[in-house]
Amino acid sequence: MAHHASRMLNRGVYQPGFPQPTPDAYHQAFMRPRAPHPDWPGREILALAAHWPATEPLAILHSGSDAGAWSRLSLLARPRGHLRLTSQGTTWTGPRWPELEDQLAAIDTRDPLAVIDAAAAAGRAMAPTAAAANGPFPGGWLMSLRYELGGHLEPTARSSRQTPDTPLADLLWCPDALAHDAADDQWWEIGDLPGFVTDRSPRDPFQLGEWNSQPAREQFEAAVAQTVNLIRRGDLFQANIARQLSATCTGDLRRFAIDALQNSEAWFGGWLEFPGAPDDRAVLSLSPELFLDLDGDSGRIRSRPIKGTRPARDRAEDLAHSEKDTAELNMIVDLVRNDLGRVCRLGSVHVSQPRAIESHPTVHHGVAEVSGQLPPGTGIGDVIRASFPPGSVTGAPKIRAMQVIDELEPFTRGPYCGAMGYLTSTGHLRLGVSIRTAAFEGRADAGFESVSGQLRYGTGCGIVVDSIPAEEYEESQHKAAALMNAARAAVTQPVP
């Protein structure tokens, strides 16, 4: 067998089992609408997250600001198990789960999409009936798909730096969560949440070392120039070229992540913790971009690619009237239409919203929406195979753009330019594109409230024929502002 079931014995995380009665009995007993409890130490998801016990792993999906349908549902979840996917196989760390074990036993667990479909099927076995599923999140998987998953799906574009044990995806089983619907300020409690800690000892101050860029500015601008030359030769139309910022970090990383989510107002923000040997890992995403939104009941699917950026201090009208940025987005819209057309019903894929400008705290973006209709029986793995990695962070044509990215970027992207979001037990999928995303790797104690390791953050630009290297570098700086602002506002003194 390529997979194995195990309990994580170090530090005791993921040890508690989750209730195993019939799904309806579980949801009828635990899933209930409620007002914020008077004993809760805050009346907002992130305020509660700040009082999450250090002994419990934490998973957050957070919709900031007041952007209507795109900034509505936030989740504070208690993971009960972790599926780690590599090209060598799959590791389940958590309690015995016969439905999941049976699903994994029936597939080749070196196929990550087959594993994701197996996880979806095991989740469905825990799903409530319509009568019991009376809230927005009836339990499910919170996940981070790494950019390298795309190279596994398309071997001709696989990163030359990718090793057999490179993680491809992490899935957290979360039957217990607190959900908040900002549209009507409705709260839902699902499952069995831990008690919030109201009396805390002081935390370690969060400290960041000096940021280093790989490549440095001169080499990044040279990579942009090389990409422009390839475009002029007819190799491709567009490629997203990135650089990676890294710094050592110590102290309370969990609090840093919560503050960053609060201050960024990211529409598709998230914080996922993956404790375990040989290294503890976590992902913080401050993303403004929707990758996939699938209604599991109707089969309607949509994507909202972003292309074109200006700093928030500039006028949004300047971006709206930019022919270069309009052309960039049009190329990616065509790519997304092609991706969704691989799995949607013939003739159902269309541009449901033409180009518009969205404004965020640090930047303005150009965005459009592409929608389609999936035929019955389409699996989540089918959807991911057709569309991953997101076109807005690769280029067009996608495979050639991925090859150019591998040739010119001296690092593996990891969670950056992948996707983060949820798959409910009832089949609803929502993934944000993992831009404005930082990844931690190192040692974490006390629930990521005392860490020592490396924080890495990717920032890149869509390169087209008339791109100017110096301007693209400056754009990458604007896109790094969300994390840089969070770093400047980081905790520097113990917090009571």
N, C-alpha and C positions, 0 to 999 in steps of 0.2 A: 504494500500500500504506500502511496506517495504522501498520504496525510496521516496524522496521528492526533488523537484526542489527549489532552493533558491538562493538568492544573498548574498554574504558575505558583511555584512554591516559595520563591523569594519575595519577601515583603508582604506576602499574604493577599495580594490584590486578585480580583476576580474570583475569590473563593466562594462567596455565597451562591447557593443555587437559586434559581428562580422558580416561582410556583408552577406546578405541573398538573393542575386539575384541567377540566375541559376548558377550552378557550373562552367560551361564553361565561362560564362560572368565574373565571379569572377577571374578565373585563367587567362583568356586572358587579363584582365585589370591589374592584379597585378603580375603574374608570368612571370619573364623575366630574361634572362641572362644579366649580366652587369659586367663591370669592377669596381673595388673598387672606390667608389665615392670620389672625391677630398676633400670633406668636412668631410669624416669619419676620426676620430682621430687615426686611425691605419689601417693597411692593412692585418690584421690577425684576425681570429675569436676572440681569447682571448683578443687581444688588444682592439677590439671593445667592448667586454663584460665588460671590465674595465670602460667603459664610458656609460654603460646602466643606464637609469634613475632609481633612488631609488624608485620612485612611481610605477614602473612596476615590476611585478613578472618576474623572469628570468629562463629559462631552456636552458642548454647547453649539447650537446653531442659532444665530442671532440676526434678526432683521432690524436694522436701525432706521432712523429718520421716520418720515411719514409718507412714504412713496406708494401708498395704496396697496394694490394687489401684489406689488413687488417687494413690499416691506411690511409684511403682515404677521407671519407666524415665527415665533421663537420657541426653542426647545432647550430645556435644561435636563439632561438625561444621565441615568446611572447605568453605565455599561456592565453587563453580566458576563460577557465573553468576547473574545477577540479572534477573528480569522485573519491570519497573515498570509498573503499570497506572494509567491515567487515563481520563477519559471521552473524551479526544482520541485515544487509541490506546495502543499497548504498545511499550516499548523493552526489547530484550534486550541486556544487556551481558555478554559472555562469549565463549567460543570458538565456532567453527562447530559447529552441531548440526543435521544435515540433517533428522532426524525432527521436531524442534521447528519448524524453519523450514517444513517441509511442512505441519504441522498449522496453523501460524499463517497460511500462505498461503491456506488453505481457508476461513477464517472472517472475520467482521468484527471486527477487533481493537479496535474501540471498545466491544465488548460484553465486559465483564470476566469474566463467567461463562463465555462461550465460550472466552476465553483460559485460564481455569483448567481447563476440560475439555481443551483442547488440551495444556496443560502435563501434565495427568494422563496423557493418551494417549502423549505423548513419554516420560514417565517409565516407563510400562508397557513401552515398547519396550526399555528398559534393565533390565527386571526379570528376576531369575533364575527358573529353574524351581523347583518345589517341592523338588527334590533339592538345589539349591544354596542356597535361601533358608532357612538353618537358624539364623537369628537374629532378634531383634526388630525390627531396622531395616535392610532391605536397600538403603539409599539412598533418596533421595526429595527432596521439597520441604519446606523450612521456610518458614513464611509468616506475614505480619502483614496481616490484613484491617482496614481502617480503617472507622470508624463511617460515614463519608460514602459508602461503598459502598451502604449501605442506602438513602440518598436517590437514588442512581443507579437502584436497582432499583425504587423507588417514587417517581416524579417529584413527586407531590403532597406528598411529605414531604421534598423536597430542601432542604438548607440554603440560606438566602438568601445566605450568605457563601461558598458553594462556587463556585469558578472552574473553567473547563474543564480547567486543568492541575493541579487538586487531586489529589494521589495518592489512589487508591482501594485499592490493595493492592500488596504487595511479596512476591515469591516468590524464594527462594534455592534453586538446585539444589545439592544436597549429596550427591554419590555417595561421599564420604569422611567417615567419622565414627568416633567411639569411643562405644559404648553401654554403659551399666551398668544391670543389672537388680538392684534392691535386694532383691527377694524372695529370691533365692538367692546374692546377691553375685557374679553372673556378669558377666564382661566380654566384649565383642565388639569386634573391630576390623574396620572395613569400608573397603575402598579404601586410599588412600595418604595417610597423615597426615604433616604436617610434623614436623620434629624439634622437641622442646620445648627451650626456652632455659633452661639451668641457671645461667649466669653473666650476670646482667643489670646494666646500668648503672642508677644511681638514676633513678627516675621523677619527673616533675613532681608536686608535691603537688596534691591535688585541693582546689579551693576553690569554695564556693557563695556567691553574693551573698544579699541579703535576699529572702525569699519575699514575693511579692505575690499577692493574691487578686483574681481577676476573676470575678464581681463581689465587692465588699467585703461584709462581713457584713450590713449593713443592706439592701443591694440583694438579696442572696441570700434573706434572710428575707422580703422583699417578694415575690420570685418564688415562694417556697413558698406564701405567702398567696394570691397570684393563682391558683396551681394548685388550692388547696383550694376557692376560689370557683368555678372552672370545674367541679370535680367535683360541688359542690353543685348547680350548674345542670344537671347531667346531660350535660356535654360528654364526659366520660370517667370511668373508675374509678380510674386510677392513672397517675402519670407520674414518671419518674426525673429529678430536677432536680439539676444539678451546678454546681460552680464549678471554676475552673482556677487552680492555683498555678503561678507561674513564677519563675525565678531565673536570673541569669547563672551560668555555670560555666566553670572553667578547670582544666587539669591532667589527671590520669589518670582519665578517665571509665570506661575498661574495668575498672580495678581497683575503682572504686566500685561498678560493676554486679555484679561477681563477689562482693564483700563483701556487697552488699545481698541477693543470692540466698542466700548462705550464712546470713546472720543472720535472714532473714525466714522460712525454712523453707517457702516458698510451694509448694503442691502442684503448681501449673501455672506455674512461673516460667520466664522466658526472657529472653535478651539477643540481639538481632539487629542486625548492623552493615550499613549501606547506604552505603558510601563512594561519592562521585561528585558531579560538577558538577550544578547550581550550588552546592548545599550538601551537606555530609555529614550523614547522618541515622542515628539508632539508636533502638531501642525496648527498654526494660527493663520487664518485667511481673513482678509479685509476686502473681499471681492465685491465689485459693483455689477458683475456680469452673470446673467443666467445662461447656463449651458443647455440644460434640458429640463423641461417640465412636462411630465406625463400624467394624465388623468387615467388611473388604472381602471375606472369604470367605463369610460367612453372610448378610450384609446386615442384621444386627442393629444398630440405632442407638439411642443413648440420650443424654439431656441431664439435667443435674443443676442446676436453677436455685436460686439463693440469694436469700432475702429475709428481712430481720430481722437486726439487728446489736446487740450489746452489747459494751462494752469487756471485755477479758479479766479485768480486776480484779473485774467483777461476777459474780454467780452465773449459771451457764448455765440453772439452773432458772427464773430470772426470765424469760428469753427463751422458754423452753419453754412457759410458762403465759400468755404475752402474746396476748390475743385480736387486737389490732391487727396484730401481726407475723404471726400465723397467717393472718389474712385477706389480708394482702399476698401471702404466698407462694401461697395458694390461687388468687388471681387469675392469677398468673404461671404456675402449673402448668396452669391451663385454657388460657392462651395458648399454652404450649409444646405441649400436646396438639393444639391446633388447627394449629399450624405443622407439626408432624411428620405430622399427619393429611393434609396436602396432598400428601405424597409416599409415605407408607407404605401398605401393604395395608389395605384396609377391615377394621376391627375389630381390627387388631393393636396399636394404640396404647393404652397403659395406664400407670397409675401403678405403677411397679415397686418404688418405695420411698416410703412416706408420709413426712410431715414428721419430720425428726430434727434434732438440734442437733450441729453440728461445732464443735470448739474449735481455734483457731489461736493463735499466739504473742501477737497483739495484740487479737483479737476472738473472740467467739462468733457463729456464723451459724446461721440456719434453712435447711435444704436438703431437697429432695425429688428423686425421680428419675422421669423419664418415658421409656418405651422403646417401640420399634415395629419393624416388619419392612419393609424396602424391597423392592419387586418387582425382579426381574432387569432390568437395563438402565438403572437409575436412575443418572444421572451426579452427580458431585460438584457441578456447577453447579446441578442441580435441587435438591439438598439445601440449598445455601446460599441459593438464591432463595426457598425456602419458609420459611427459619428466620432469616435475617439481617436486621437486627442482633438480637442476643439479646434476648428479651423481658424479662429481668430488669433490663436497663439502658435500656429504653424505657418500657414501661408498657402499659396496656390501655384500650381497643383500641390496637393498636400504631401504626397510621398516625396516628391523632389524637394519640397521645402524642408521636410524633416531630414533629408540627406544633407542638405546645405547646412542646416542647424548643427548636425553632428560634426561636419567638417570644420565649422568656424567657432563653435562654442567649446571652450576647454574644460567643461564640467558636465556632470549629469544634473538634470533639472530637478529630479525627485518630485516632491509634491507640487512644486511650482509648475504651472501650466498644465496641471492635471485637473481634477474636479473634486469637489466636496459637497456633501449633502445627505439626503436621506432616501431610503426606500421603505415604505411602510409595509406592515404585514398584509395590508389589503391591496398592495400593488401600485400605490402612488409614488412617483419618483420626482425628486427635484434636486438638481445638481447645479452649483455655481462653478464658474471657471476659476481655478485656483491661481488668480493673479493677485497682486498685493499680498503675497503669501510668504510666511517665514516658517522654516522647519528647524526644530531643535533636535540635537542628538548629543547624548552624554550620560551623565548620572543625575538621577532625580530622587530625592528623598522627601518624605513628608508631603506627598501628593503634589509634586512639582513646586512646592513652596520653598524648596532648598535645592538648587540645581548647580551643576558645574558642567559646562560643555560649550558647544558651538551653536550659534544661531545663524542661519543662512537665509538670504532673501534675494529673489530674482526680480529683475526689472528689465523690460525689453520694449522693442518698437517694431511696427510693421514697416518693412523696407520696400519701397517701390522705385520705379525707374528715376524719378526726380528727387529722391531723398538726398539730403545734405548731411554728411556724417556728423558735423558739429551740432546741428539742430536735433538730430536723433539722440545724441548723447544728452542734450539738455532735456529732451522729452523723457528719457529714462530717469533723469533726476526728478522731474515732476512726479513721475509715477512712484518713486521711492518716498515721496513726502509723507504718505500715510504712516509708514513705519517710522520714518525719522521723527515725525511729530510725536509719535507714541514713545519713542526712545527718549526724547527730550523731556517728556512729561513723566518718565518712569519713576517709580518709588525709589527714593534715595535715603529714606530714613525708615526705621522699623515702624510698622503699622499696628496699632493696638487692635 
